[in-house]
Amino acid sequence: MALLGASPASAAPLKGLASPATCGNFAAEIANLTNPDNPGAVYGIIQLSYSSCTRNVWAYLDSYGPACEPGIDYCGTGTVYRNSDGATSTCSLQSGQTTCNSGQLYDGGVTSYAYGSVDNGPLSGYGQTASY
């Protein structure tokens, strides 16, 4: 898990929902959305966001393509999965969007991960974070 301020190779600024002013540490797992048919191309990111003060997790999806055009292209989804019971919360890119946040799940004492996919024209990108 990459804590803000830490500098692992995959560290990036936390994006998505803001924490309440009284909340402390936020952390995230981040995975690139890729396709094995196009090595090296990155179509976006999926991020598992975590609040240590509320003990909630959520998925943040960022599509690097043009804005979503339903029925045409460039749309996607991000889902957070709670490992202990399979509970999920999903966001879907809506018309004109390139990012979305899922709803939050409480995950005190358990682990969760995020999975995302985006349709970027002829190829789609997929990715899954590590569990935290």
Rosetta blueprint (number, residue, H / E / L):
1 M L
2 A E
3 L E
4 L L
5 G L
6 A L
7 S L
8 P L
9 A L
10 S L
11 A L
12 A L
13 P L
14 L L
15 K L
16 G L
17 L L
18 A L
19 S L
20 P L
21 A L
22 T L
23 C L
24 G L
25 N L
26 F E
27 A E
28 A E
29 E E
30 I E
31 A E
32 N E
33 L E
34 T E
35 N L
36 P L
37 D L
38 N L
39 P L
40 G L
41 A L
42 V L
43 Y L
44 G E
45 I E
46 I E
47 Q E
48 L E
49 S E
50 Y E
51 S E
52 S L
53 C L
54 T L
55 R L
56 N E
57 V E
58 W E
59 A E
60 Y E
61 L E
62 D E
63 S E
64 Y L
65 G L
66 P L
67 A L
68 C L
69 E E
70 P L
71 G L
72 I L
73 D E
74 Y L
75 C L
76 G E
77 T E
78 G E
79 T E
80 V E
81 Y E
82 R E
83 N L
84 S L
85 D L
86 G L
87 A L
88 T E
89 S E
90 T E
91 C E
92 S E
93 L L
94 Q L
95 S L
96 G L
97 Q L
98 T L
99 T E
100 C E
101 N E
102 S L
103 G L
104 Q L
105 L E
106 Y E
107 D L
108 G L
109 G L
110 V L
111 T L
112 S E
113 Y E
114 A E
115 Y E
116 G E
117 S E
118 V E
119 D E
120 N E
121 G L
122 P L
123 L E
124 S E
125 G E
126 Y E
127 G E
128 Q E
129 T L
130 A L
131 S L
132 Y L
